[in-house]
Every structure is written in structure tokens, then in C-alpha cells.
Amino acid sequence: MNQTESLRSHPQLKTLFKDAESRHLTDAEFDLYLSLYPEGASRVAAAREIKAVDGQIVKKVITRIYEIYPFEQKHQLALAKCIRDVRYVTAYATGCMLMGDPDWFRDKLLLWMKTIIQSFGYPDIAAGTTGRYFSDPEILAHIAKLRPHQRSIYETYRGII
């Protein structure tokens, strides 16, 4: 199979990807992937690295975002839900990379999650907050153009990438 082709429809791997939706692959699943697609060794190496640091990076980003945006004042169980949802994004992005299919990531997660998350009406930056997650003028200019309920979402996902 050509490395630029999507593995989404691969006869055996499509079941693996379906079973692993919303989580990272296990070591046994990585081994199965490699047995079926040995050309994907660099993808598996990257996926293992992502899996190893996923939790600490997500928690670091979320902790910083919570210093800026008052999620906990607006939503019950906000921290647990936010960590869960952002970890979904990293797991789906990693699966997308393993598949070699960025359209799947957009279609399967991003369009759905954007609709769901924006419906929550997340709060804008907390009153009296002077710090921002980003200091880059271009990023700050983009954030300023967003609607108040979109800013925290953008900064969270931008922080992950």
C-alpha cells in the first residue's frame, strides 16, 4: 500500500481503528498495526511518544487555560470534562496520523466537536485577568476576532498543537 493512501479502509486495520476510537492504541494494537503495515513504523514511533506525554501535556494546557477562563464557575465537572474532551482530540489526531487520513479527523471529530463545544457557551476571559496563554501578536489578533465563547476553545486546542 502506498504511504500516502489512507488506511481507513484497510481490510484488517479498519476494525482496529474503529475499536480504538477516542483512545490511544494499546501496545498489542501497535504490534498488530505494524504486522499489517510495516511501512508505518515511524507513525507508530510518533504515536507511542504522543501517548506517553499526552496526559501531562493536556493537564498543563488545561491548568493554564483555567487560570484565564472561568470554566469551573459556569459548568459542573468542568475540569474532568475538559481534560476528557481534549484527550479525545489528541487520541483522534493520533489515529488520523496512523491512518494517514486528515479528512477522517475533520469529518469524525472536528466538525462534530465544534458544534457541541460551541453550544456550551463557554465563558470569555475572566474579568481582571491580565495574562494570556499566548503572547504572539498574530495569535492574539486572531483571538480578538473570535466570538467570546470561541476564544477559550481556540486557545485550548492551539495550546495542544
C-alpha positions in Angstrom: 0.0 0.0 0.0 1.3 3.5 -0.9 2.3 5.5 2.2 0.1 8.4 1.0 -3.0 6.3 0.8 -5.5 6.3 3.7 -5.5 3.2 5.8 -9.1 3.9 6.9 -10.5 1.2 4.6 -7.6 -1.3 5.0 -9.4 -4.7 5.5 -7.9 -5.5 8.9 -6.9 -2.1 10.2 -10.3 -0.5 9.8 -11.6 -2.7 12.7 -8.5 -1.8 14.8 -9.2 1.9 14.2 -12.9 1.5 15.0 -12.2 -0.3 18.2 -9.7 2.3 19.3 -11.8 5.4 18.6 -11.5 8.1 21.4 -8.4 6.4 22.9 -4.8 5.7 22.0 -3.8 2.3 20.7 -2.5 -0.3 23.2 0.9 -2.0 22.8 -0.8 -5.1 21.3 -2.7 -2.9 18.8 0.5 -1.1 17.8 2.1 -4.5 17.2 -0.9 -5.6 15.1 -0.7 -2.3 13.1 2.9 -2.9 12.4 2.4 -6.6 11.4 -0.2 -5.4 8.8 1.5 -2.2 7.8 5.3 -2.4 8.5 5.8 0.8 6.5 4.1 2.6 9.4 7.0 2.2 11.8 7.7 5.9 12.0 4.0 6.6 12.6 3.9 4.1 15.4 7.0 5.6 17.0 5.4 9.0 16.9 2.1 7.6 18.3 3.9 5.9 21.2 5.6 9.2 22.0 2.4 11.1 21.9 0.7 8.5 24.1 3.5 8.7 26.6 3.2 12.5 27.1 -0.5 13.1 26.3 -1.8 13.2 29.9 0.9 15.6 31.2 0.6 18.0 28.2 -3.2 18.1 28.3 -3.2 18.8 32.0 -0.6 21.5 31.7 -2.6 23.3 28.9 -5.9 22.9 30.7 -4.4 24.2 34.0 -3.1 27.3 32.2 -6.4 27.8 30.4 -8.3 27.6 33.7 -6.2 30.4 35.0 -7.6 32.6 32.2 -11.1 31.4 31.6 -13.6 30.8 34.4 -14.9 27.4 33.3 -15.5 26.0 36.7 -17.8 28.9 37.6 -20.0 28.0 34.6 -20.1 24.3 34.3 -20.4 21.3 36.6 -17.4 18.9 36.5 -15.7 21.3 34.1 -12.1 20.2 34.7 -12.8 16.4 34.3 -14.9 17.0 31.2 -12.4 19.4 29.6 -9.5 17.0 30.2 -11.5 14.1 28.7 -12.5 16.1 25.7 -9.0 17.5 24.9 -7.6 14.0 25.3 -10.2 12.8 22.8 -8.7 15.3 20.4 -5.2 14.1 20.9 -6.3 10.4 20.5 -8.3 11.1 17.3 -5.4 13.2 15.9 -3.0 10.4 16.6 -5.4 7.9 15.0 -5.6 10.2 12.0 -1.9 10.2 11.7 -1.7 6.4 11.9 -4.4 6.2 9.2 -2.7 8.8 7.0 -6.1 10.4 6.6 -6.6 14.1 7.7 -10.1 14.1 6.3 -11.2 11.5 8.8 -10.1 13.7 11.7 -12.1 16.6 10.3 -15.1 14.5 9.5 -15.1 12.3 12.5 -14.2 14.7 15.3 -13.6 18.3 14.5 -16.9 19.2 12.8 -18.9 17.3 15.4 -16.9 18.6 18.4 -17.0 22.2 17.2 -20.8 22.1 17.1 -21.1 20.5 20.6 -18.5 22.7 22.3 -19.8 26.0 20.9 -23.3 25.1 22.1 -22.0 25.1 25.7 -21.4 28.9 25.5 -18.0 28.8 27.3 -17.1 32.0 29.2 -14.8 34.7 27.8 -11.6 35.5 29.6 -12.1 36.1 33.4 -12.6 39.7 34.5 -9.4 41.1 35.8 -7.2 38.6 34.1 -4.1 40.2 32.6 -2.2 37.1 31.4 -2.9 35.1 28.2 -1.9 31.7 27.2 -0.2 33.1 24.1 1.9 36.2 23.7 2.3 36.0 19.9 0.7 39.1 18.4 -0.7 37.2 15.4 -2.4 34.6 17.6 -3.7 37.4 19.9 -5.1 39.3 16.9 -6.9 36.1 15.7 -8.3 35.5 19.2 -9.6 39.1 19.3 -11.6 38.4 16.2 -13.4 35.4 17.7 -16.7 35.5 19.5 -16.2 35.4 23.3 -17.4 31.8 23.6 -15.0 30.7 21.0 -11.8 32.2 22.5 -11.2 29.6 25.2 -11.8 26.7 22.8 -9.3 28.2 20.3 -6.6 28.8 23.0 -7.1 25.3 24.4 -6.7 23.5 21.1 -4.0 25.8 19.9 -2.1 25.1 23.1 -2.2 21.4 22.4 -0.8 21.7 19.0 
